Amino acid sequence: MSNTITITLGGTLIAAVMFTTPAAAGPAVATPVDFGNAAFAPVTGPTSIPVGAADFCKRDPGDCQPIANVVAVETLTPATWGKLVAVNDDVNAKIVPQTDQDNYHVAEYWTYPTDGRGDCEDIALEKRRELIAAGWDPSALLMTVVREPNGDGHAVLMARTDRGDLILDNQDNRVLVWNKTPYEFIKRQSQADAGKWVALNDNRTTVVATANN
């Protein structure tokens, strides 16, 4: 059997995910994850940590430690999907977008938006923190730097799941697979160490062409 969960926002469908239920009871069998599938953003190797992230790690070293037991992907179930969408929706609604320059009088400052205001990376950090508190594994929740079609830098949260790399974005309430977003993906946190980053190979020609126009 299979069933589909749909998520709506203000009456608008923002996502639909199909979950399969075994037809007969039996022992659970782990299905290998194919990271070569287009639903997963390809990694090329270690790269530099963003300046704002490096400063954040100096101030909050506990959030930037090696992860002893890495979970390759979070299994997407109706419960984990529901929590993912709920946190994305809630944080987008409660945090007022404001630039670091306006809020802290500096060009770049990564931090948790405890004052209810923040820019893209602050909002992504808060989503990561709330999902970890809700039971998601830290190694499956990765801060990610992308480039918008107009060339501006942007930060989102990537959730690595057995259905692909899902993106939580403060500019779009939909939770989308990474390759369904309009961004060029540059780098993300390492799954093994929250204080290190890896480069991404986004070779989607349509996105690159759009970003260069």
C-alpha positions as CSV (number, residue, x, y, z in Angstrom):
1,M,0.0,0.0,0.0
2,S,1.0,3.6,-0.3
3,N,-0.3,6.9,1.0
4,T,0.5,10.4,0.2
5,I,0.7,13.3,2.7
6,T,0.1,16.7,1.4
7,I,1.1,19.9,3.2
8,T,-0.7,23.1,2.7
9,L,0.0,26.7,3.7
10,G,-2.9,29.1,3.6
11,G,-4.8,26.7,1.5
12,T,-2.0,26.4,-1.0
13,L,-0.4,23.0,-1.7
14,I,3.4,23.4,-1.0
15,A,4.5,19.7,-1.0
16,A,3.3,16.2,-1.4
17,V,5.4,13.1,-0.3
18,M,4.4,9.5,-0.8
19,F,5.1,7.0,1.9
20,T,5.0,3.3,1.3
21,T,3.5,0.9,3.8
22,P,4.6,-2.8,3.6
23,A,1.8,-5.1,2.4
24,A,2.6,-7.7,5.0
25,A,4.3,-7.8,8.3
26,G,8.0,-8.8,8.2
27,P,11.5,-7.8,9.3
28,A,12.5,-4.4,8.3
29,V,15.1,-4.3,5.5
30,A,17.4,-1.3,5.1
31,T,17.4,0.0,1.6
32,P,20.8,1.3,0.5
33,V,20.8,5.0,-0.4
34,D,22.0,5.9,-3.9
35,F,23.9,9.2,-3.4
36,G,24.5,9.3,-7.1
37,N,20.8,10.0,-7.6
38,A,20.1,13.5,-8.8
39,A,18.1,14.1,-5.6
40,F,21.4,14.4,-3.7
41,A,23.7,17.4,-4.2
42,P,27.1,16.1,-5.3
43,V,30.1,16.8,-3.0
44,T,33.6,17.4,-4.4
45,G,35.7,17.7,-1.3
46,P,36.7,19.9,1.6
47,T,36.5,23.7,1.2
48,S,36.8,26.9,3.2
49,I,34.3,27.7,5.9
50,P,32.3,30.9,5.3
51,V,33.6,33.9,7.3
52,G,30.4,34.3,9.1
53,A,30.3,30.6,10.0
54,A,33.9,30.7,11.3
55,D,33.0,33.6,13.5
56,F,29.9,31.8,14.8
57,C,32.0,28.8,15.6
58,K,34.4,30.9,17.7
59,R,31.5,32.2,19.7
60,D,29.5,29.0,19.9
61,P,32.1,26.2,19.6
62,G,29.6,23.6,21.0
63,D,27.6,23.9,17.8
64,C,30.6,23.3,15.6
65,Q,32.1,20.0,16.9
66,P,32.9,16.7,15.1
67,I,30.0,14.3,15.1
68,A,30.8,10.9,16.5
69,N,28.0,8.9,15.0
70,V,27.1,10.2,11.6
71,V,23.7,9.4,10.2
72,A,24.0,9.3,6.4
73,V,20.4,10.3,6.0
74,E,17.3,10.9,8.1
75,T,14.5,8.5,7.2
76,L,11.5,10.4,6.0
77,T,8.3,9.2,7.7
78,P,5.0,11.0,8.0
79,A,6.2,12.1,11.5
80,T,9.6,13.4,10.5
81,W,8.2,15.1,7.3
82,G,5.5,16.8,9.4
83,K,8.0,18.1,11.9
84,L,10.3,19.3,9.1
85,V,7.5,21.3,7.4
86,A,6.1,22.6,10.7
87,V,9.5,24.0,11.8
88,N,10.2,25.6,8.5
89,D,6.7,27.2,8.5
90,D,6.9,28.3,12.1
91,V,10.4,29.8,12.0
92,N,9.7,31.6,8.7
93,A,6.6,33.1,10.3
94,K,8.0,34.2,13.6
95,I,11.4,35.6,12.6
96,V,11.3,39.1,11.0
97,P,13.8,39.3,8.1
98,Q,16.4,41.9,8.8
99,T,19.9,42.3,7.5
100,D,23.0,42.0,9.7
101,Q,23.9,45.6,8.8
102,D,20.5,46.9,10.1
103,N,20.5,44.5,13.1
104,Y,24.1,44.4,14.3
105,H,25.7,47.2,12.2
106,V,28.2,44.7,10.6
107,A,28.1,43.2,7.1
108,E,28.0,39.6,8.2
109,Y,27.1,38.1,11.6
110,W,25.8,34.5,12.0
111,T,23.8,34.0,15.2
112,Y,20.5,32.6,16.5
113,P,17.7,35.2,16.1
114,T,16.9,35.5,19.8
115,D,15.5,39.0,19.3
116,G,13.0,37.7,16.7
117,R,14.9,39.3,13.8
118,G,17.5,37.8,11.5
119,D,18.7,37.3,8.0
120,C,18.8,34.1,6.0
121,E,21.6,32.3,7.9
122,D,20.2,33.2,11.3
123,I,16.8,31.8,10.2
124,A,18.5,28.6,8.9
125,L,20.4,28.2,12.2
126,E,17.2,28.5,14.2
127,K,15.6,25.8,12.0
128,R,18.5,23.5,12.6
129,R,18.4,24.1,16.3
130,E,14.7,23.4,16.6
131,L,14.8,20.3,14.4
132,I,17.7,18.9,16.5
133,A,15.7,19.5,19.7
134,A,12.8,17.7,18.0
135,G,14.9,14.6,17.4
136,W,16.5,15.1,14.0
137,D,20.1,14.0,13.9
138,P,22.6,16.9,13.7
139,S,24.6,15.2,10.9
140,A,21.6,15.3,8.6
141,L,21.0,19.1,9.1
142,L,23.5,21.1,7.2
143,M,23.9,24.9,6.8
144,T,24.3,25.6,3.1
145,V,25.5,28.5,1.0
146,V,23.9,29.1,-2.4
147,R,23.9,31.8,-5.1
148,E,20.6,33.4,-6.1
149,P,19.8,33.9,-9.8
150,N,20.7,37.6,-9.5
151,G,24.2,36.7,-8.1
152,D,23.5,37.5,-4.5
153,G,24.7,35.0,-1.8
154,H,22.1,33.3,0.3
155,A,22.0,30.6,3.1
156,V,19.5,27.8,3.5
157,L,19.2,24.6,5.6
158,M,19.7,21.3,3.8
159,A,18.1,18.2,5.4
160,R,19.6,15.0,4.1
161,T,16.9,12.4,3.9
162,D,16.4,9.0,2.2
163,R,14.2,10.9,-0.3
164,G,17.0,13.3,-1.2
165,D,18.5,16.6,0.0
166,L,15.5,18.8,1.1
167,I,15.9,22.6,1.3
168,L,14.4,24.8,4.1
169,D,14.4,28.4,2.8
170,N,13.2,31.6,4.3
171,Q,12.3,33.0,0.9
172,D,10.0,30.0,0.0
173,N,7.8,28.2,2.4
174,R,7.8,25.1,0.3
175,V,10.3,22.3,1.3
176,L,11.9,21.3,-2.0
177,V,14.5,18.9,-3.2
178,W,17.7,20.9,-3.8
179,N,17.6,20.6,-7.6
180,K,14.1,22.0,-7.8
181,T,15.2,25.3,-6.3
182,P,16.4,28.3,-8.4
183,Y,19.7,28.5,-6.6
184,E,23.3,27.5,-7.6
185,F,24.7,25.4,-4.7
186,I,28.2,26.4,-3.6
187,K,29.1,24.7,-0.3
188,R,27.6,23.1,2.9
189,Q,28.6,21.9,6.3
190,S,30.4,18.5,6.5
191,Q,28.2,15.8,7.9
192,A,31.1,14.5,10.0
193,D,32.1,17.8,11.5
194,A,29.8,20.9,12.0
195,G,32.9,23.1,12.0
196,K,34.1,22.1,8.6
197,W,32.6,22.6,5.1
198,V,32.6,20.7,1.8
199,A,32.2,22.1,-1.8
200,L,29.2,21.1,-3.9
201,N,29.2,20.4,-7.6
202,D,26.1,22.0,-9.0
203,N,26.4,21.3,-12.7
204,R,22.7,22.0,-13.6
205,T,23.2,24.0,-16.8
206,T,19.9,25.8,-16.5
207,V,20.6,27.1,-13.1
208,V,24.2,28.2,-14.0
209,A,23.0,29.9,-17.1
210,T,20.3,31.8,-15.2
211,A,22.8,32.8,-12.5
212,N,25.2,34.2,-15.1
213,N,22.6,36.3,-16.9
